[in-house]
């Protein structure tokens, strides 16, 4: 990066002259320089203009000068990336690396900084996936019109697998017990047949998971003070094919639960709720300390408060240790009650908003409830109009949220045709047409036609659900029944029946739970 500032400073600059630009027009450079004419230019202002231009990453070199009443900006533009190619990769596809990982992409601005970042990310990715000897290099090839082709060369090297796992400092649990806890597995004869799959590969992310799994294992068995060190890796073969992973453990002492208490920051208003919260607590005095029970209790307390409209309630766990006894304080901060400001319906191209809203268990102005959200989502899915229903909560203020219900509609029409045979009627044919969401109104219309040698029948039904926003559905149907009859003296004839059917149904069962 280069910059040049000439000492000459005019009292006032009336014009700007741009030099050296190829792709960018003068107006764009003036915009990035943030020059407002006429303007008095000081030495500090010149440095600011240079900083503004370099901040765009568009320029390799910038010089500014003042000639009489004219500000002269000379630039050398950074090249544009014409193509990016990746070679030598086998563990990852070139498309994955180029599109998902590399910052340098086709038609992006080339800078040494971005290139070095990309090389570092590539190397880190390979090392994290067990390629400890991987190396990454590059070639920059100039191309026409101030552009470059970037070629990234990767030498992956061997994939390092876990040849052994050791634990240092464990006295309470055996190495075999701890081996069962972690996700990483040592290479064995059974792995030749792929029994352990990728679990024998030296993945750094998995080692971090193993560290967490070991900590959870100990803290759920009374060892609150356990310390699991960062796993160390010792390469055990010259070709880097195998390594030993070492976990260092400081177990500490074993604890039991003592007393527990739930403290709510607004006891006057929530005194009854505090008693309910106490009943939720899973930890019991005298039992072996179990961190997972404490965390699960906090989750249950938070969920309970969310149902009560305390969307931003928090639960903090404090521990008071006396000897080998841990007293637990669940400190509840209620925050404000949260109300629903607006409900937005998104993604419905056919179904009317009103059809969706009447199935919601929450309305604008209601206290926010996670139970009502789950119930609403389940009701919408039960309509069978949608492939998926997503509910997203957007915080507007400390006391208000907007809710976005995003639906993906599915086909709601059906057409069936069938045929059969019976001794009484002979050959029978049937056609059935049904639309469960007529014109997006939620109404159901169906038509059935059955024809045989002895007669025919047809039924046309129209059902309007939830009339007047109630649980009542109103249906009206028209049927025609025709039958061929034989009578002595009269001979063959036809009996025709027509009718109208009106039905009111009340939905007594209402979904109260959402999965």
C-alpha positions in Angstrom: 0.0 0.0 0.0 1.4 3.4 -1.0 0.3 6.9 -0.4 1.7 10.3 -1.3 0.7 13.7 0.0 2.3 16.8 -1.4 2.9 19.7 1.0 1.2 22.3 -1.1 -2.1 23.4 0.4 -4.4 25.9 -1.2 -6.9 28.0 0.7 -9.7 26.7 -1.4 -10.1 23.9 -3.9 -12.6 24.5 -6.7 -12.0 21.5 -9.0 -11.0 17.8 -8.8 -8.9 16.0 -11.4 -8.7 12.2 -11.4 -5.7 10.4 -13.0 -4.8 6.8 -13.5 -8.3 5.3 -13.3 -9.3 2.6 -15.8 -12.4 0.8 -14.6 -13.9 3.4 -12.1 -15.3 6.6 -13.4 -14.4 10.0 -12.0 -17.7 10.5 -10.2 -17.3 7.2 -8.3 -13.8 8.1 -7.1 -15.0 11.6 -6.0 -17.8 10.0 -4.1 -15.4 7.6 -2.3 -13.0 10.5 -1.6 -15.9 12.5 0.0 -14.8 15.8 -1.4 -17.4 18.6 -1.3 -16.5 21.5 -3.6 -15.6 24.3 -3.0 -13.7 23.1 0.0 -10.7 24.4 2.0 -8.1 21.6 2.1 -5.8 21.2 5.1 -3.0 18.7 5.5 -5.2 16.6 7.8 -8.0 16.7 5.2 -5.6 15.3 2.5 -4.8 12.3 4.8 -8.5 11.8 5.3 -9.1 11.7 1.6 -6.4 9.1 1.2 -7.8 7.0 4.0 -11.2 7.2 2.5 -10.0 5.8 -0.8 -7.8 3.1 0.7 -10.8 2.1 2.8 -12.6 0.9 -0.3 -9.9 -1.7 -1.1 -10.3 -0.6 -4.7 -6.8 1.0 -5.0 -3.2 -0.3 -4.8 -1.8 3.2 -4.7 -3.2 6.7 -4.0 -1.5 10.1 -4.4 -3.1 13.5 -3.8 -1.7 16.9 -4.7 -3.0 20.5 -5.0 -2.2 22.5 -8.1 -3.5 26.0 -7.8 -7.2 25.6 -7.1 -7.3 22.0 -8.3 -7.2 18.8 -6.2 -5.3 16.1 -8.2 -6.0 12.5 -7.2 -3.8 9.9 -8.8 -4.7 6.3 -8.3 -3.6 2.8 -9.3 -6.5 0.4 -9.1 -6.3 -3.0 -7.6 -6.9 -5.6 -10.3 -10.1 -7.6 -10.7 -10.1 -11.3 -10.2 -11.0 -12.9 -13.6 -10.9 -16.5 -12.5 -10.1 -18.5 -9.4 -9.0 -22.1 -9.7 -8.1 -24.6 -7.0 -5.8 -27.5 -7.7 -4.6 -30.5 -5.7 -7.7 -30.8 -3.6 -9.2 -34.2 -3.0 -10.8 -34.0 0.5 -13.0 -31.0 -0.5 -14.5 -30.1 -3.9 -13.2 -27.1 -5.7 -16.7 -25.7 -5.7 -17.0 -26.0 -2.0 -13.7 -24.3 -1.4 -14.1 -21.5 -4.0 -17.7 -20.6 -3.3 -18.1 -21.2 0.5 -14.6 -20.5 1.9 -12.6 -18.2 -0.3 -13.2 -14.5 -0.1 -11.5 -14.0 -3.5 -14.2 -14.7 -6.1 -14.7 -14.1 -9.8 -15.1 -10.4 -10.5 -14.1 -9.4 -6.9 -11.3 -7.0 -6.2 -7.9 -8.6 -5.7 -5.9 -7.6 -2.6 -2.9 -9.2 -1.0 -4.8 -9.0 2.3 -7.8 -11.1 1.0 -5.4 -13.6 -0.6 -3.5 -14.1 2.7 -6.7 -14.5 4.6 -7.9 -17.1 2.1 -4.7 -19.1 2.3 -4.9 -19.0 6.1 -8.5 -20.3 6.1 -7.6 -23.1 3.6 -4.7 -24.3 5.7 -6.7 -24.1 8.9 -9.5 -26.1 7.3 -7.2 -28.9 6.2 -5.4 -29.1 9.6 -8.8 -29.1 11.4 -9.8 -32.1 9.3 -6.7 -34.2 10.0 -4.4 -33.1 7.2 -1.6 -31.9 9.5 1.0 -31.7 6.7 -1.2 -29.8 4.3 0.4 -26.8 2.5 -1.2 -24.1 0.4 0.5 -21.9 -2.2 -0.7 -19.7 -5.0 0.2 -18.3 -8.4 -1.0 -14.9 -9.7 -1.3 -14.6 -13.5 -1.8 -11.2 -15.0 -4.7 -10.9 -17.4 -6.0 -8.2 -19.8 -7.8 -5.0 -18.6 -6.1 -4.9 -15.2 -7.3 -8.3 -14.1 -5.7 -11.4 -12.7 -6.2 -15.2 -12.6 -5.7 -16.7 -9.2 -4.5 -20.3 -9.0 -4.5 -21.9 -5.5 -2.3 -25.0 -5.2 -2.9 -27.5 -2.3 -0.7 -30.3 -1.2 -3.0 -32.2 1.2 -0.5 -34.8 2.5 -1.7 -37.9 4.5 -4.8 -38.0 6.6 -3.9 -38.4 10.2 -5.9 -40.9 12.2 -6.2 -41.4 15.9 -3.9 -44.3 16.8 -4.4 -44.0 20.6 -6.2 -42.0 23.2 -4.7 -41.4 26.6 -6.1 -39.8 29.7 -3.9 -38.2 32.3 -5.0 -37.5 35.9 -8.1 -39.7 36.0 -8.4 -41.7 39.2 -12.2 -42.1 39.7 -13.1 -43.4 36.2 -11.1 -45.8 34.2 -9.7 -45.1 30.7 -12.2 -47.5 29.2 -15.1 -45.7 30.8 -13.8 -42.3 29.6 -13.2 -43.7 26.1 -16.9 -44.6 25.9 -17.8 -40.9 26.7 -15.9 -39.2 23.9 -16.9 -39.2 20.2 -13.3 -39.7 18.9 -12.3 -43.4 18.6 -8.8 -44.9 18.3 -7.9 -46.8 15.1 -8.4 -50.6 15.5 -8.8 -53.7 13.4 -12.6 -53.2 13.3 -12.1 -49.8 11.7 -10.6 -51.5 8.6 -14.2 -52.5 7.8 -15.5 -48.9 8.5 -17.1 -49.7 11.8 -16.1 -46.4 13.3 -16.3 -44.4 10.1 -14.9 -40.8 10.5 -14.6 -41.1 14.2 -11.0 -42.2 14.0 -10.0 -39.2 11.9 -8.2 -36.4 13.7 -10.9 -33.6 13.6 -10.1 -30.7 15.8 -13.8 -29.8 16.1 -14.5 -33.3 17.4 -11.8 -33.0 20.0 -13.4 -29.8 21.3 -16.7 -31.7 21.5 -14.8 -34.5 23.4 -13.5 -32.0 25.9 -17.1 -30.8 26.5 -18.4 -34.3 26.8 -15.8 -35.2 29.4 -16.7 -32.1 31.4 -20.4 -32.9 31.2 -19.7 -36.5 32.3 -17.8 -35.4 35.4 -20.1 -32.6 36.4 -23.1 -34.8 36.1 -21.5 -37.2 38.6 -20.7 -34.8 41.4 -17.3 -33.3 40.2 -18.2 -29.6 39.9 -14.6 -28.4 40.0 -13.3 -30.7 37.2 -10.9 -29.2 34.7 -10.5 -30.7 31.3 -7.4 -29.4 29.5 -7.2 -28.6 25.8 -6.5 -31.9 24.0 -2.9 -32.3 22.9 -1.9 -34.2 19.8 1.3 -36.2 19.5 2.2 -37.5 16.0 3.4 -41.1 16.4 4.4 -42.0 12.8 6.9 -40.5 10.5 4.4 -40.2 7.7 1.9 -38.5 9.9 -0.7 -41.3 9.4 -1.2 -41.7 13.2 -1.3 -39.6 16.2 -2.1 -40.0 19.9 -4.6 -37.7 21.6 -4.0 -36.8 25.2 -6.7 -35.4 27.6 -5.4 -34.0 30.9 -7.9 -34.1 33.7 -8.0 -32.5 37.2 -11.0 -34.3 38.8 -11.4 -32.4 42.1 -13.7 -33.5 44.9 -17.1 -35.0 44.7 -20.1 -32.9 45.8 -23.7 -33.5 46.9 -26.8 -31.2 46.6 -27.6 -29.2 49.6 -30.6 -26.7 49.9 -32.0 -24.9 46.9 -34.0 -21.8 46.6 -35.8 -19.9 43.8 -35.5 -16.1 44.1 -37.6 -13.9 41.9 -36.7 -10.2 41.5 -40.4 -9.2 41.7 -41.7 -11.2 44.6 -44.8 -9.0 45.4 -46.3 -9.5 41.9 -45.1 -13.0 41.4 -45.3 -14.6 44.9 -47.6 -17.4 43.7 -45.5 -18.0 40.6 -42.4 -18.3 42.8 -44.1 -21.2 44.6 -44.9 -22.8 41.2 -41.3 -22.3 40.1 -40.0 -24.0 43.3 -42.1 -27.1 42.4 -40.4 -27.3 39.0 -36.9 -27.7 40.5 -35.4 -31.1 39.7 -32.5 -31.1 42.2 -33.0 -32.9 45.5 -31.1 -32.4 48.8 -28.6 -35.2 49.5 -28.3 -36.5 46.0 -25.0 -36.5 44.1 -24.5 -33.1 42.4 -25.5 -33.2 38.8 -24.9 -30.1 36.6 -27.2 -31.4 33.9 -30.1 -31.4 36.3 -29.3 -27.8 37.3 -29.2 -26.7 33.7 -32.4 -28.6 32.9 -34.1 -26.9 35.8 -33.1 -23.5 34.5 -34.5 -24.4 31.1 -37.8 -25.6 32.6 -38.0 -22.4 34.7 -37.4 -20.2 31.7 -39.9 -22.1 29.6 -42.5 -21.7 32.3 -42.0 -18.0 32.5 -42.2 -17.7 28.7 -45.6 -19.3 28.9 -46.6 -16.6 31.3 -45.6 -13.8 28.9 -42.1 -13.2 30.3 -40.3 -13.7 27.0 -37.1 -12.2 28.2 -36.9 -13.8 31.6 -33.5 -15.1 32.6 -32.4 -17.7 35.2 -29.0 -17.5 36.7 -27.6 -20.3 38.8 -25.4 -19.4 41.8 -23.6 -22.0 43.9 -22.8 -21.7 47.6 -20.3 -24.4 48.5 -19.8 -25.6 52.1 -17.4 -28.6 52.4 -18.7 -31.2 50.0 -22.3 -29.7 49.8 -23.5 -27.4 47.1 -26.5 -25.1 47.8 -28.1 -23.9 44.6 -29.8 -20.5 44.1 -32.0 -20.1 41.0 -32.1 -16.3 40.6 -34.9 -15.4 38.3 -35.0 -12.0 36.5 -38.5 -11.6 35.0 -38.0 -8.6 32.8 -41.1 -6.9 31.3 -44.1 -8.7 30.0 -43.9 -8.8 26.3 -46.9 -8.0 24.0 -47.5 -8.9 20.4 -47.5 -5.7 18.4 -48.0 -7.1 14.9 -48.5 -10.5 13.3 -47.3 -10.8 9.7 -48.3 -13.6 7.4 -45.7 -14.4 4.7 -45.4 -16.9 1.9 -49.2 -17.4 1.2 -49.8 -16.9 -2.5 -53.3 -18.6 -2.5 -54.5 -18.9 1.0 -56.1 -15.7 2.3 -54.6 -14.0 5.4 -58.0 -14.3 7.2 -58.0 -18.1 6.8 -54.6 -18.3 8.5 -55.3 -15.7 11.2 -58.5 -17.4 12.5 -56.4 -20.5 13.3 -53.9 -18.6 15.3 -53.9 -19.0 19.1 -52.4 -15.5 19.5 -53.7 -12.1 18.4 -52.2 -8.6 18.2 -52.2 -7.0 21.6 -52.0 -10.3 23.5 -49.3 -11.2 26.0 -46.7 -13.2 24.1 -46.8 -16.9 25.0 -44.6 -19.7 23.6 -47.5 -22.1 24.2 -49.7 -20.1 22.0 -47.0 -20.0 19.3 -46.7 -23.8 19.3 -50.4 -24.2 19.3 -50.8 -21.8 16.4 -48.1 -23.6 14.4 -49.8 -27.0 15.0 -53.2 -25.6 14.0 -51.9 -24.3 10.7 -50.1 -27.6 9.9 -53.4 -29.5 10.8 -55.1 -27.5 8.0 -53.0 -29.6 5.6 -52.7 -26.5 3.3 -49.0 -26.1 4.0 -45.8 -28.1 3.6 -44.1 -26.1 6.4 -45.0 -23.4 8.9 -42.2 -21.3 10.5 -42.8 -18.9 13.3 -40.2 -16.2 13.9 -40.3 -13.6 16.7 -38.7 -10.2 16.1 -38.0 -8.0 19.1 -39.2 -4.5 18.6 -38.7 -3.1 22.1 -38.3 -4.3 25.7 -42.1 -4.9 25.8 -43.1 -5.6 22.2 -42.5 -8.2 19.5 -43.6 -8.8 16.0 -44.4 -12.3 14.9 -43.8 -13.6 11.4 -45.6 -16.7 10.3 -44.0 -18.0 7.1 -45.8 -20.7 5.3 -45.0 -22.9 2.3 -48.2 -23.9 0.5 -48.9 -27.3 -1.0 -51.4 -28.6 -3.5 -54.9 -29.0 -2.0 -56.8 -30.5 -5.0 -57.3 -34.1 -5.8 -58.8 -36.1 -8.7 -59.5 -39.8 -8.4 -60.9 -42.3 -10.8 -61.6 -45.9 -10.1 -63.5 -49.0 -11.3 -64.8 -52.2 -9.8 -67.2 -55.1 -10.1 -69.9 -56.5 -7.9 -72.5 -59.3 -8.4 -75.3 -56.9 -7.6 -74.4 -53.9 -9.7 -72.0 -55.4 -12.3 -69.3 -53.1 -13.5 -69.0 -49.9 -11.3 -67.1 -46.7 -12.2 -66.3 -43.8 -9.9 -65.0 -40.3 -10.4 -64.1 -38.1 -7.4 -63.0 -34.4 -7.5 -62.1 -32.5 -4.3 -60.6 -29.1 -3.5 -59.8 -28.5 0.2 -58.9 -24.8 -0.1 -61.4 -23.3 -2.6 -59.9 -20.1 -4.0 -57.8 -19.7 -0.9 -60.9 -19.3 1.4 -60.4 -22.6 3.3 -63.8 -23.9 2.0 -64.0 -27.5 0.9 -65.8 -28.5 -2.3 -66.2 -32.0 -3.6 -68.0 -33.9 -6.3 -68.5 -37.6 -6.5 -70.0 -39.5 -9.4 -70.6 -43.2 -9.4 -72.1 -45.1 -12.4 -73.1 -48.8 -12.8 -75.3 -50.9 -15.0 -78.1 -50.7 -12.4 -78.0 -47.0 -11.7 -75.9 -43.9 -10.8 -75.4 -41.4 -8.0 -73.8 -38.0 -7.7 -73.0 -35.8 -4.7 -71.9 -32.2 -4.6 -70.8 -30.8 -1.2 -69.6 -27.4 -0.1 -68.3 -26.9 3.5 -67.5 -23.6 5.1 -65.3 -24.1 8.2 -65.2 -21.8 11.2 -68.2 -19.7 10.3 -68.3 -16.4 12.2 -64.8 -17.2 13.6 -66.3 -20.0 15.7 -65.5 -23.7 15.9 -68.7 -24.4 13.8 -68.6 -25.6 10.2 -71.5 -25.2 7.8 -72.0 -27.6 5.0 -74.5 -27.8 2.2 -74.8 -30.7 -0.2 -76.9 -31.7 -3.2 -77.4 -35.4 -4.2 -79.0 -37.2 -7.1 -79.7 -41.0 -7.0 -80.9 -42.9 -10.0 -81.7 -46.6 -10.2 -82.9 -48.8 -12.9 -86.0 -50.8 -11.8 -88.1 -53.6 -13.4 -91.9 -54.0 -12.8 -94.3 -56.4 -14.1 -96.7 -55.0 -16.7 -94.7 -51.8 -16.8 -91.3 -53.2 -17.7 -88.0 -51.4 -17.3 -88.0 -47.9 -15.7 -85.9 -45.5 -13.7 -86.2 -44.3 -10.1 -84.8 -40.8 -9.6 -84.2 -39.2 -6.2 -82.9 -35.7 -5.6 -82.2 -33.9 -2.3 -80.5 -31.2 -0.4 -78.5 -31.7 2.8 -77.6 -29.0 5.3 -75.1 -29.9 8.1 -73.7 -28.0 11.1 -70.7 -29.5 12.9 -69.1 -28.4 16.1 -65.4 -29.1 16.7 -65.2 -30.2 20.3 -61.6 -31.4 20.1 -59.0 -28.6 20.0 -55.3 -29.1 19.7 -53.8 -28.0 23.0 -50.3 -29.2 22.5 -47.8 -28.5 19.7 -45.0 -30.9 18.9 
